[in-house]
Amino acid sequence: MTLQLPTPSATAQAASLALSQLIQNEIQQNQAWIPFSRFMELALYAPQYGYYTGGAHKIGAAGDFITAPTLSPLFGQALAQQLNALLPQTAGNLYEFGAGTGALAATLLQHLTPNTLQHYYIIELSPELAERQRQHIAHTVPHLAHHIIHLHELPPQFDGIIIGNEVLDAMPVEIICQEHQQLLQMGVTHHHNQFHWQAQPLTQPHLIQAAQTYFPPITPYTSELHPAQYAFIHTLAQKLTRGGMIFIDYGFDASQYYHPQRNQGTLIGHYRHHTIHDPFFHIGLTDLTAHVNFTDIAQAGTDGELDLIGYTTQSHFLLNLGITHLLAQTGEPHSPAYIQASTALHQLIGQHEMGELFKVIAFGRNIDIDWQGFAHGDLCHKL
């Protein structure tokens, strides 16, 4: 399999080696072991060399994965229908996390009702991606680019709508193994010029409690816990004075996520549209990701005293927002534009494509709870 994968450029290989050395140094400074969550954080976000903070293009046909906004503008057009109903109830601010190429921002700017939007804030950790976003928006919607403000840290408070598409899955996870009535925390060590898995007894009370809450009573059993996702959502909840939050990602409710048969977890790598099962493969050049536990996300939001507005599949959400009517506006049936849009729509809502695996969860504070996107197919009872 490895022989069939594209070979990284010399520059990319050099960056990967530099990142590997950086991680190796940290392991040596921490008694020869770091938790996998720290390894994943460095692999994805280490300054200059991490997967999201380095210089390579990750998203799109030439990258490692395709996202809904890059697949079709229909996704953003449908989402705009929901935002147009919500923004007037707030200060008119839109906050996007993990804006990728800027494709979603460009589409939303074109389809939000005039004078509804005051500011479009993009919170972006990657300087390279932030620059790509600026260029894409300036090229696509130059007359609307003045709405965009890039932030590199969280504002003191939010008054508006927070959105994030495929943000939560890119946050570091803990890998926990349940063996012989004992909980082990998987970590990373380095010897013989290679990275290796190594387990240690789990000692942190909050992780022990989470594992005991979610894991089925079987051994051996390995899966992920998501303290970074929980902390992120809870922090946003505390900072949201008025408005809503919409997060779209692939994942399950806890009963599905921690099903006894899903006993190896969901951690996976993506490299040039190939699935990678070795997290130490081309470190910094391979995306590492795990599915989202939406029960935990719902708990984080409600612990932050937000209203849980809805939870449904991406398919239901987009259909509720009239995406099929938007398709009809793309051109005459059988025209090239219509056929292309129709194919993309199938990927967005198809049961065996993104439609069922991807979920949408929303929270609100001091805002209307009757959201069109959750009119049919709400699954909050499963959380």
C-alpha positions in Angstrom: 0.0 0.0 0.0 2.7 2.5 1.0 4.4 2.0 -2.4 1.3 3.2 -4.2 1.1 6.5 -2.2 2.4 9.7 -3.7 5.9 10.6 -2.6 6.2 13.9 -0.8 8.4 16.6 -2.3 11.8 17.2 -0.8 10.6 20.3 0.9 7.6 18.5 2.4 9.9 15.6 3.6 12.3 18.1 5.2 9.4 19.7 7.0 8.2 16.3 8.2 11.6 15.4 9.5 11.9 18.8 11.3 8.5 18.2 13.0 9.5 14.6 13.9 12.6 16.0 15.6 10.6 18.6 17.5 8.2 15.9 18.8 11.2 13.6 19.6 12.8 16.4 21.7 9.5 16.9 23.6 9.3 13.2 24.3 12.8 13.2 25.7 12.0 16.2 27.9 9.0 14.4 29.4 10.5 11.2 30.7 10.4 9.5 27.3 6.6 9.6 26.9 3.8 12.0 25.9 0.1 11.3 25.7 -1.3 10.7 22.2 -3.3 13.9 22.5 -0.1 15.9 22.7 1.4 14.1 19.8 -1.7 14.8 17.7 -1.6 18.5 18.8 2.0 18.9 17.6 1.4 16.8 14.4 -1.5 19.1 13.4 -0.7 22.5 15.0 3.0 22.9 15.8 4.1 26.3 14.5 5.5 26.2 10.9 5.5 22.4 10.6 2.1 21.1 11.7 -0.4 19.8 9.3 -2.6 22.8 9.6 0.1 25.4 10.3 2.5 24.3 7.5 2.4 25.6 4.0 0.9 22.7 1.9 -2.6 22.8 0.4 -4.7 20.3 2.3 -8.2 20.8 1.0 -9.7 20.1 -2.4 -8.8 17.7 -5.3 -5.0 18.3 -4.9 -5.1 18.0 -1.2 -6.0 15.2 1.3 -9.7 15.6 1.6 -12.8 17.3 0.2 -15.1 19.4 2.4 -18.8 20.2 1.8 -18.2 24.0 1.0 -15.5 23.1 -1.6 -17.8 20.4 -3.1 -20.6 22.7 -4.0 -21.8 26.3 -3.2 -25.2 24.7 -2.6 -24.0 23.8 0.9 -23.3 27.5 1.8 -26.4 28.7 0.0 -28.6 26.4 2.2 -26.8 27.4 5.4 -27.4 31.1 4.4 -31.1 30.4 4.6 -30.8 29.6 8.3 -28.4 32.4 9.0 -30.6 35.0 7.4 -33.3 34.1 10.0 -30.9 34.3 12.9 -28.5 37.2 12.4 -31.2 39.9 12.7 -31.9 38.7 16.3 -28.2 39.4 17.2 -25.7 42.2 16.6 -25.3 40.8 13.1 -21.9 39.1 13.6 -20.9 35.8 12.0 -18.0 33.9 13.5 -16.4 31.0 11.5 -13.9 28.6 12.9 -11.7 26.5 10.6 -12.7 28.4 7.5 -10.5 26.2 5.3 -10.0 27.7 1.8 -12.5 30.5 2.4 -15.1 28.8 0.1 -17.9 28.8 2.7 -17.2 32.4 3.6 -17.3 33.5 0.0 -20.6 31.7 -0.6 -22.2 33.0 2.5 -21.2 36.6 1.8 -23.0 36.3 -1.6 -26.2 34.9 -0.1 -26.7 36.6 3.2 -29.5 39.3 3.1 -28.0 42.8 2.5 -27.5 44.8 5.8 -28.1 41.6 7.8 -24.4 41.0 8.3 -22.2 43.5 10.1 -18.9 41.6 10.5 -17.7 38.2 9.3 -15.0 37.1 11.8 -12.8 34.2 10.8 -10.9 32.7 13.7 -7.9 30.9 12.1 -4.8 29.4 13.8 -3.0 28.8 10.5 -1.3 31.9 8.9 -1.0 30.0 5.6 -4.8 29.2 5.5 -5.7 32.7 6.6 -3.8 34.1 3.6 -5.4 31.6 1.3 -8.8 32.7 2.7 -8.1 36.4 2.1 -7.0 35.7 -1.5 -10.0 33.5 -2.3 -12.5 36.0 -0.9 -10.8 38.9 -2.6 -10.8 37.1 -5.9 -14.4 35.7 -5.6 -16.3 38.5 -3.9 -14.1 41.6 -3.9 -17.0 43.9 -3.2 -17.8 42.1 0.0 -14.3 41.3 1.3 -14.5 44.3 3.6 -16.8 42.3 5.9 -14.0 39.9 6.7 -12.0 40.3 9.9 -9.4 37.7 10.8 -8.8 36.8 14.5 -6.1 34.6 15.9 -7.6 34.2 19.3 -11.1 34.1 20.9 -12.8 37.5 21.4 -13.9 38.4 25.0 -17.5 37.6 24.0 -19.7 36.6 21.1 -22.9 38.4 20.0 -24.0 36.7 16.8 -23.8 33.2 15.2 -20.8 30.9 15.5 -20.4 28.3 12.7 -17.8 25.5 12.3 -17.7 22.9 9.5 -15.3 20.0 10.2 -13.7 21.8 13.1 -14.3 19.5 16.0 -12.9 16.4 14.3 -9.5 18.1 14.0 -9.1 18.6 17.7 -6.6 16.3 19.6 -8.1 13.3 21.3 -7.1 10.9 24.1 -6.8 7.2 23.2 -7.9 5.1 26.1 -7.6 1.3 26.3 -9.8 -0.8 28.6 -8.0 -4.1 29.5 -8.6 -6.5 32.4 -10.6 -4.0 34.5 -7.9 -1.4 34.0 -7.9 1.8 32.0 -4.7 2.7 30.1 -3.8 5.9 28.4 -2.1 5.4 25.1 0.9 7.6 24.5 3.9 7.9 22.2 7.5 7.1 22.8 10.6 7.1 20.5 13.4 4.6 20.1 15.4 3.0 17.4 14.7 6.1 15.3 10.9 5.4 15.2 7.8 6.5 17.1 5.9 3.8 19.0 2.7 3.4 20.9 3.1 2.9 24.6 0.4 2.5 27.3 0.5 3.9 30.9 -2.1 3.6 33.6 -4.8 6.3 33.3 -4.7 8.6 36.3 -6.6 11.7 35.5 -10.0 11.6 37.3 -12.0 13.4 34.6 -10.8 11.0 31.9 -11.5 8.0 34.2 -15.0 9.3 34.8 -15.6 9.9 31.0 -14.3 6.4 30.1 -16.5 4.8 32.8 -19.5 6.8 31.5 -19.1 6.0 27.8 -17.2 2.7 27.4 -19.1 -0.5 27.2 -18.2 -3.1 29.9 -16.1 -5.3 27.6 -12.3 -5.9 27.3 -10.2 -5.3 25.4 -11.8 -2.1 24.2 -10.0 1.0 22.7 -11.6 4.3 21.8 -11.2 8.1 22.0 -12.2 10.6 24.6 -12.6 14.2 23.6 -11.7 16.6 26.4 -10.4 19.3 24.0 -13.8 19.3 22.1 -15.7 19.6 25.4 -13.5 22.4 26.6 -13.8 24.3 23.3 -17.6 24.1 23.2 -18.0 25.0 26.9 -15.7 28.0 26.5 -17.7 29.3 23.5 -20.9 28.7 25.5 -19.6 30.9 28.3 -18.6 33.7 25.9 -21.9 33.7 23.9 -24.0 36.5 25.3 -26.6 36.3 22.5 -27.0 34.2 19.4 -26.3 30.7 18.3 -23.7 28.0 17.5 -23.9 25.6 14.6 -21.4 22.8 14.2 -21.3 20.3 11.3 -19.1 17.3 11.4 -18.9 13.5 11.1 -19.7 11.5 14.2 -22.2 9.7 16.3 -24.2 10.0 19.5 -22.5 8.2 22.4 -24.4 4.9 22.1 -23.3 4.6 18.5 -19.8 5.9 19.0 -19.1 3.5 21.9 -20.8 0.5 20.4 -19.2 -2.8 21.6 -18.4 -3.7 18.0 -16.6 -0.3 17.4 -13.8 -1.6 19.6 -10.8 0.1 17.9 -12.1 3.7 18.0 -12.3 6.0 15.0 -8.8 7.5 14.7 -7.8 7.7 11.1 -5.3 9.6 8.8 -5.8 11.1 5.4 -3.0 11.6 2.9 -3.7 12.6 -0.7 -7.2 11.1 -0.6 -5.9 7.8 0.9 -6.9 6.4 4.3 -3.9 5.9 6.6 -4.1 3.7 9.7 -0.6 4.6 11.0 -0.6 7.9 12.8 3.2 8.1 12.5 3.1 8.1 8.7 4.6 11.3 7.2 4.1 13.3 10.4 2.8 16.8 9.6 1.8 15.8 6.0 -1.0 13.4 7.1 -4.2 14.7 8.5 -5.2 13.0 11.8 -8.8 12.9 12.8 -11.4 11.2 14.9 -15.2 11.2 14.8 -17.2 13.5 17.1 -19.1 12.3 20.2 -22.1 14.5 19.8 -23.5 13.5 23.2 -20.4 15.0 24.8 -20.8 18.1 22.6 -24.4 18.5 23.7 -23.3 18.1 27.3 -20.7 20.8 26.9 -23.1 23.3 25.5 -25.9 22.7 28.0 -23.3 22.7 30.9 -22.5 26.2 29.6 -26.3 27.0 30.0 -27.1 27.2 26.3 -30.3 25.9 24.9 -29.8 22.8 22.8 -31.7 23.8 19.6 -31.4 20.7 17.5 -29.3 17.7 16.4 -29.9 16.0 13.0 -28.2 14.6 10.0 -26.6 16.8 7.4 -29.1 15.4 4.9 -32.2 16.5 7.0 -30.6 19.9 7.8 -30.0 20.8 4.1 -33.3 19.4 2.9 -35.1 21.4 5.6 -33.3 24.5 4.3 -34.6 23.9 0.8 -31.4 22.7 -0.9 -33.4 20.9 -3.6 -35.1 24.2 -4.5 -31.6 25.8 -4.7 -30.5 23.1 -7.1 -33.5 23.9 -9.4 -32.1 27.4 -9.7 -28.7 26.3 -11.0 -29.9 25.8 -14.6 -32.0 23.8 -16.9 -32.2 20.1 -16.2 -29.6 18.2 -18.2 -27.4 21.3 -18.5 -23.8 20.9 -17.5 -24.2 23.2 -14.5 -27.3 21.4 -13.3 -25.7 17.9 -13.7 -22.6 19.0 -11.8 -24.6 20.5 -9.0 -26.9 17.5 -8.8 -23.9 15.2 -8.5 -22.5 17.3 -5.7 -25.9 17.4 -4.0 -26.0 13.6 -4.0 -22.7 13.6 -2.1 -24.0 16.1 0.4 -27.2 14.4 1.3 -26.8 10.8 0.1 -27.3 8.1 2.8 -24.0 6.4 1.9 -22.2 9.6 1.3 -22.0 12.6 3.7 -25.7 12.8 4.3 -26.0 10.4 7.2 -22.5 10.3 8.7 -22.3 14.1 9.0 -24.4 15.6 11.7 -25.5 19.1 12.6 -25.8 20.4 16.2 -27.0 23.8 17.3 -27.2 25.8 20.5 -28.7 29.2 21.3 -29.0 31.9 23.9 -31.6 34.6 23.9 -32.7 33.7 20.4 -35.6 32.0 18.6 -35.5 28.2 19.1 -37.7 27.4 16.1 -35.0 26.9 13.5 -35.9 25.8 10.0 -32.9 23.5 9.7 -34.3 21.2 12.4 -38.0 21.3 11.3 -37.9 17.6 10.4 -35.7 14.7 11.5 -34.5 16.1 14.8 -32.5 13.5 16.8 -32.0 15.2 20.1 -33.7 12.2 21.8 -30.7 10.1 20.9 -28.1 12.2 22.6 
